[in-house]
Amino acid sequence: MIRQKTENGWLLLGHQDHARLAGAFAQAWGNATFIRPEPFDPIGQAVAMHDDSWAERDARPLVTPEGFPSAFSKELVGTYDAFEEIDLEGYLRVRGRATEAVAEVSPYAAILVSMHTVNLLTEQADLSGLSEDALAVHGAFVEGQRERQEALKQTVRASTSDPVYASEDTLATGFRFLQCCDSLSLMVCTDFPHDLPLRHAQPTAGGKALELRYEPLSGNRYRVAPWPFREEETLDYEIPALRVKGNHFADQPAFDVACAAGEQIRLSFSLVP
């Protein structure tokens, strides 16, 4: 889950819905300044499907030992250091299934999803709180994902008619695009309160790569600058959320009761130039 704190409780959003939102951003991408990455179809699939494996886990939101919803929050934007709140092996199983779920649709997209997972667990992760045993589990998973990427690359290279699409540079461009759309969606879904650059500068028609910045405005409105989308106007979106009352929960059954009594809503927001 992804969580937002409210005055009297929480808003809970599904990872899969967050990813679909990132995919909607990807579909709106491209204008006279910013170019779409190619091959766009599998890259767009990777963006939209990168958290599909979370659907089953998110169907029953969990509570942390401290009594809060076990979920991604604004405190984790730009970092990844909440391993003490999660079942690491269970979490890694979900991450591994994310690669395989996409591989059934597109091996190319699965490479990008796996690259995203490895980046989360290495470059973005703070592993200082993990035990030696947990570090060994973490390391084995990361190595397994890297091996899976190489196998998927062989599949793609054997089937593509254009070798450039399977090159390391092209895959890296697709990965950076996924990360960019993902970071924007996470900032919006957590209502991140400060200006922040999106992950990775994005290529332009002039051959440069430009950094994009997120800026929160009032009334669920967020600015992206420079503007990377096709339409030179406000873009409106909705995402489902569960409104749960209560700031702290004694245990999982108490949280289950609160979630069952929660209100399903549509959270509306806008991106503006």
C-alpha positions as CSV (number, residue, x, y, z in Angstrom):
1,M,0.0,0.0,0.0
2,I,0.8,3.7,-0.2
3,R,-0.4,5.9,2.7
4,Q,-1.3,9.5,3.3
5,K,-1.9,10.8,6.8
6,T,-5.2,12.7,7.2
7,E,-6.6,14.7,10.1
8,N,-8.4,11.7,11.6
9,G,-6.8,8.7,9.9
10,W,-5.3,7.5,6.6
11,L,-5.8,7.3,2.9
12,L,-4.6,4.0,1.5
13,L,-3.7,3.6,-2.2
14,G,-2.8,0.4,-4.0
15,H,0.6,-0.1,-5.6
16,Q,-1.0,-1.3,-8.7
17,D,-3.2,1.8,-9.0
18,H,-0.1,4.0,-8.4
19,A,1.7,2.1,-11.3
20,R,-1.3,2.6,-13.6
21,L,-1.1,6.3,-12.8
22,A,2.5,6.3,-13.7
23,G,1.5,4.5,-17.0
24,A,-1.0,7.3,-17.7
25,F,1.8,9.8,-17.3
26,A,3.8,7.8,-19.7
27,Q,1.0,7.8,-22.3
28,A,0.7,11.6,-22.1
29,W,4.4,12.1,-22.5
30,G,6.1,13.9,-25.4
31,N,6.0,17.3,-27.1
32,A,8.2,19.6,-29.1
33,T,10.9,19.5,-26.4
34,F,10.7,16.1,-24.8
35,I,10.8,12.9,-26.9
36,R,9.2,9.5,-26.1
37,P,11.6,6.7,-25.5
38,E,11.6,3.8,-28.0
39,P,10.4,1.1,-28.3
40,F,7.6,2.9,-26.6
41,D,5.0,0.1,-26.3
42,P,7.0,-2.3,-24.1
43,I,8.4,0.7,-22.1
44,G,4.9,1.9,-21.5
45,Q,3.9,-1.6,-20.4
46,A,6.8,-1.7,-18.0
47,V,5.8,1.7,-16.4
48,A,2.1,0.7,-16.1
49,M,2.7,-2.9,-14.9
50,H,5.7,-2.6,-12.7
51,D,3.8,-3.1,-9.4
52,D,1.2,-5.7,-10.6
53,S,2.5,-8.3,-8.2
54,W,1.3,-6.1,-5.3
55,A,-2.4,-6.6,-6.0
56,E,-2.8,-9.7,-3.8
57,R,-0.8,-8.3,-1.0
58,D,-2.6,-5.0,-1.0
59,A,-6.0,-6.7,-0.9
60,R,-5.5,-7.0,2.9
61,P,-3.6,-4.0,4.2
62,L,-1.2,-4.8,7.0
63,V,-0.2,-3.0,10.1
64,T,3.3,-2.5,11.5
65,P,4.4,-3.6,15.0
66,E,4.2,0.1,15.8
67,G,0.5,0.2,14.9
68,F,0.6,2.1,11.6
69,P,-0.4,1.0,8.1
70,S,2.4,-0.9,6.6
71,A,2.8,1.2,3.5
72,F,5.0,3.4,1.4
73,S,4.8,7.0,2.6
74,K,6.1,10.5,1.9
75,E,9.0,9.8,4.3
76,L,10.3,7.2,1.9
77,V,10.2,9.4,-1.3
78,G,13.8,9.6,-2.6
79,T,15.1,6.8,-0.3
80,Y,14.3,3.2,0.6
81,D,15.1,2.5,4.2
82,A,12.0,0.9,5.8
83,F,13.2,-2.7,5.8
84,E,12.7,-2.8,9.6
85,E,8.9,-2.5,9.0
86,I,8.6,-5.4,6.6
87,D,8.9,-9.1,6.2
88,L,12.0,-9.0,3.9
89,E,11.6,-12.4,2.3
90,G,7.9,-11.9,1.7
91,Y,8.7,-8.5,0.2
92,L,11.4,-9.9,-2.1
93,R,9.0,-12.6,-3.3
94,V,6.5,-9.9,-4.4
95,R,9.3,-8.0,-6.1
96,G,10.4,-11.2,-7.9
97,R,6.9,-11.9,-9.1
98,A,6.7,-8.3,-10.5
99,T,9.4,-9.3,-13.0
100,E,7.7,-12.6,-14.0
101,A,4.2,-11.1,-14.2
102,V,5.4,-8.7,-16.9
103,A,7.6,-11.3,-18.6
104,E,4.4,-13.2,-19.5
105,V,3.4,-10.1,-21.5
106,S,6.7,-8.6,-22.7
107,P,10.3,-9.8,-22.0
108,Y,11.5,-6.3,-22.9
109,A,9.2,-4.7,-20.3
110,A,10.3,-7.4,-17.7
111,I,13.9,-6.3,-18.1
112,L,13.0,-2.7,-17.2
113,V,10.9,-3.8,-14.2
114,S,13.7,-5.9,-12.9
115,M,16.2,-3.1,-13.4
116,H,13.8,-0.9,-11.4
117,T,13.7,-3.5,-8.6
118,V,17.4,-3.9,-8.4
119,N,17.9,-0.1,-8.3
120,L,15.4,0.2,-5.4
121,L,17.3,-2.5,-3.5
122,T,20.8,-1.2,-4.2
123,E,21.3,2.4,-5.2
124,Q,18.2,3.7,-3.3
125,A,18.3,1.4,-0.3
126,D,19.7,1.9,3.2
127,L,20.8,-1.6,4.2
128,S,22.4,-0.6,7.5
129,G,19.6,-2.0,9.6
130,L,19.7,-5.5,8.1
131,S,21.2,-8.4,9.9
132,E,23.9,-10.6,8.3
133,D,21.3,-13.2,7.4
134,A,19.0,-10.6,5.9
135,L,21.9,-9.1,3.9
136,A,22.6,-12.6,2.5
137,V,19.0,-13.0,1.4
138,H,19.0,-9.5,-0.1
139,G,22.2,-10.1,-2.0
140,A,21.1,-13.5,-3.4
141,F,17.8,-11.9,-4.6
142,V,19.6,-9.0,-6.3
143,E,22.0,-11.4,-8.0
144,G,19.1,-13.6,-9.2
145,Q,17.4,-10.6,-10.7
146,R,20.5,-9.6,-12.6
147,E,20.8,-13.1,-13.9
148,R,17.2,-13.0,-15.0
149,Q,17.8,-9.7,-16.8
150,E,20.6,-11.3,-18.8
151,A,18.3,-14.3,-19.8
152,L,15.5,-11.9,-20.8
153,K,18.0,-9.8,-22.9
154,Q,19.0,-12.9,-24.8
155,T,15.3,-13.6,-25.5
156,V,14.7,-10.1,-26.7
157,R,17.9,-10.0,-28.9
158,A,16.9,-13.3,-30.5
159,S,13.5,-12.0,-31.4
160,T,13.9,-8.3,-32.3
161,S,14.4,-7.1,-35.9
162,D,16.1,-3.9,-34.7
163,P,19.2,-4.6,-32.6
164,V,19.3,-1.0,-31.3
165,Y,16.2,-1.7,-29.2
166,A,18.0,-4.4,-27.2
167,S,21.2,-2.4,-26.7
168,E,22.3,-1.5,-23.2
169,D,21.9,2.2,-23.9
170,T,18.3,1.9,-25.1
171,L,17.4,-0.3,-22.2
172,A,19.0,2.3,-19.9
173,T,16.9,5.0,-21.4
174,G,13.7,3.0,-20.9
175,F,14.7,2.3,-17.3
176,R,15.3,6.0,-16.6
177,F,11.9,6.8,-18.1
178,L,10.2,4.2,-15.9
179,Q,11.9,5.7,-12.9
180,C,10.9,9.2,-13.8
181,C,7.2,8.4,-14.2
182,D,7.3,6.2,-11.1
183,S,8.8,9.0,-9.0
184,L,6.2,11.5,-10.2
185,S,3.4,9.1,-9.3
186,L,4.8,8.4,-5.9
187,M,5.1,12.1,-5.1
188,V,1.5,12.7,-6.1
189,C,0.2,9.6,-4.3
190,T,1.9,10.5,-1.1
191,D,1.1,14.3,-1.5
192,F,4.8,15.0,-1.1
193,P,5.0,18.5,0.4
194,H,8.2,19.9,-1.0
195,D,9.8,20.6,-4.4
196,L,11.9,17.8,-5.7
197,P,13.5,16.7,-9.0
198,L,12.0,13.6,-10.6
199,R,14.4,10.7,-11.0
200,H,16.6,11.0,-14.0
201,A,16.9,13.8,-16.5
202,Q,14.9,13.0,-19.7
203,P,16.1,13.3,-23.3
204,T,15.0,16.2,-25.5
205,A,14.6,16.6,-29.3
206,G,17.8,18.7,-29.2
207,G,19.8,15.9,-27.8
208,K,20.2,17.1,-24.3
209,A,18.7,15.6,-21.1
210,L,16.8,18.0,-18.9
211,E,16.0,17.6,-15.2
212,L,12.2,17.9,-14.4
213,R,11.0,19.2,-11.0
214,Y,7.8,18.4,-9.1
215,E,6.2,21.3,-7.2
216,P,3.2,20.9,-4.9
217,L,0.5,23.6,-5.2
218,S,-2.7,24.0,-3.3
219,G,-5.9,22.0,-3.9
220,N,-4.3,18.7,-5.1
221,R,-2.5,20.5,-7.9
222,Y,1.1,19.7,-8.8
223,R,3.4,21.5,-11.2
224,V,5.9,19.7,-13.4
225,A,8.6,21.9,-15.0
226,P,9.7,21.9,-17.6
227,W,6.4,20.5,-18.9
228,P,7.0,17.1,-20.7
229,F,3.5,16.3,-21.8
230,R,1.7,16.5,-25.1
231,E,-1.1,18.7,-24.0
232,E,-0.1,22.3,-23.1
233,E,-2.9,22.4,-20.5
234,T,-3.8,21.0,-17.1
235,L,-4.1,17.2,-16.9
236,D,-6.7,15.8,-14.6
237,Y,-6.5,12.3,-13.0
238,E,-8.3,10.2,-10.4
239,I,-7.0,7.2,-8.4
240,P,-9.0,5.0,-6.0
241,A,-8.2,5.2,-2.3
242,L,-9.6,3.8,1.0
243,R,-10.3,6.3,3.7
244,V,-9.6,4.7,7.1
245,K,-10.4,6.3,10.4
246,G,-8.0,6.0,13.3
247,N,-4.4,7.1,13.8
248,H,-3.0,4.1,15.6
249,F,-4.1,0.4,15.7
250,A,-3.6,-2.0,18.5
251,D,-3.1,-5.0,16.3
252,Q,-3.9,-6.5,12.9
253,P,-7.5,-7.5,13.8
254,A,-8.2,-3.9,14.9
255,F,-6.7,-2.6,11.7
256,D,-8.8,-5.1,9.7
257,V,-12.0,-3.8,11.3
258,A,-11.0,-0.2,10.5
259,C,-10.3,-1.1,6.9
260,A,-13.6,-3.0,6.6
261,A,-15.4,0.1,7.8
262,G,-13.4,2.4,5.5
263,E,-14.8,4.5,2.7
264,Q,-13.9,3.8,-0.9
265,I,-13.2,7.2,-2.6
266,R,-11.8,8.6,-5.8
267,L,-8.8,10.9,-5.1
268,S,-8.7,13.7,-7.8
269,F,-5.7,15.8,-8.6
270,S,-4.2,17.8,-11.5
271,L,-0.8,18.3,-13.1
272,V,-0.3,21.8,-14.4
273,P,2.4,23.4,-16.6
